[in-house]
């Protein structure tokens, strides 16, 4: 991987994850209590021995920049030329903000060229999966491909959620179908399944750079890798597929695009089962992050009807479950759930205070929120819509707007994101 440069796209506005992305970039959203979404892909890079990574940021990137600086700056050996470096939009080759995934890479073409990599690996900062990119690189070199894209086996009924790839028996890519409602394509890796694109692309640099320049000059292009760049390369270069090899070590392959509230909620709930679908406890494939120093989590009171318990839940450091019942929840650092409260199937971000006698179900509580005593959230969607944001799937999201309105002193504007 020494001749490979990773380019991690982390600049999307994340509209479908609103309101969690109202004040932060999508890759900076909390995941699994102590992590950020971007930590999963960056951990894949480190575990794959990919030590030269550019992170392309754009929208509301303050908290993301801070997290990368604090959590990832010392992971690589900078004295050996390794780096994990943020590249904000510089408008060096354009007067526009990033207009698509390909345009984001094109606008940083000089930074890429200055590293003189043999290969460039394009990654996304909002997917949850475990993958050894070195295996993909080996496949790329052995097949003699100019471009390799990672694909995952999906059921044909899921085709509308994926870019579907037409692959010959030898692994060569010969066509694409962009999120078709129905498809007749079948995968050479499993004739009952379809190969869907994972949004992971490996290019020979001498193929990528001319393709980016050509695409930038095309007024009809949407400047997207999947929609524009890759289809145009099929007739000129060898484009191959790499069938996903999952390092998660579970029976079913695990890859999640957490770009919507429902997908984010479901991926979070995957973590709290007795045998979690996505295994964060695998010492052979660690997920790294940055954590501030807090005391250990504490569970207090054992009186009848007032017992501090957390069942099938993740509870991070600094949190206190004080005579409350927590079930199927992800509790981030520095959270207090007070006596007689009941919290079920919910995600609680850091620095949240849940008042006494509250009942919360299927909710996401953003950071720095104070939930007043006796509040009921997640039981009546119509009533919730009068106060909070409720997704199409019925997930109630309580943001700092609510906290500011109900209890102004609960918001600490100087607490870093």
PEQUI-V779608 format. One record per run of one state. SS is the DSSP state (H for helix, E for strand, - for the rest). FROM is the first residue (numbers start at 1). TO is the last residue. Records with the same first field share a line. If there is no record, write none. Layout:
SS->FROM-TO ; FROM-TO
This chain:
-->1-3 ; 11-14 ; 18-25 ; 29-29 ; 32-34 ; 48-51 ; 58-61 ; 73-77 ; 81-82 ; 88-100 ; 107-108 ; 116-118 ; 125-126 ; 130-130 ; 132-132 ; 144-146 ; 155-155 ; 162-162 ; 168-171 ; 179-186 ; 188-189 ; 191-193 ; 217-224 ; 234-238 ; 244-245 ; 247-254 ; 258-260 ; 270-282 ; 286-297 ; 301-301 ; 304-305 ; 308-308 ; 312-313 ; 316-319 ; 323-324 ; 328-329 ; 332-335 ; 338-341 ; 345-346 ; 349-352 ; 355-358 ; 362-362 ; 366-369 ; 372-375 ; 378-380 ; 386-388 ; 391-395 ; 399-399 ; 407-407 ; 411-417
E->4-10 ; 30-31 ; 35-36 ; 52-57 ; 83-87 ; 119-124 ; 127-129 ; 131-131 ; 147-154 ; 163-167 ; 172-178 ; 187-187 ; 190-190 ; 194-204 ; 239-243 ; 246-246 ; 255-257 ; 298-300 ; 302-303 ; 306-307 ; 309-311 ; 314-315 ; 320-322 ; 325-327 ; 330-331 ; 336-337 ; 342-344 ; 347-348 ; 353-354 ; 359-361 ; 363-365 ; 370-371 ; 376-377 ; 389-390 ; 396-398
H->15-17 ; 26-28 ; 37-47 ; 62-72 ; 78-80 ; 101-106 ; 109-115 ; 133-143 ; 156-161 ; 205-216 ; 225-233 ; 261-269 ; 283-285 ; 381-385 ; 400-406 ; 408-410
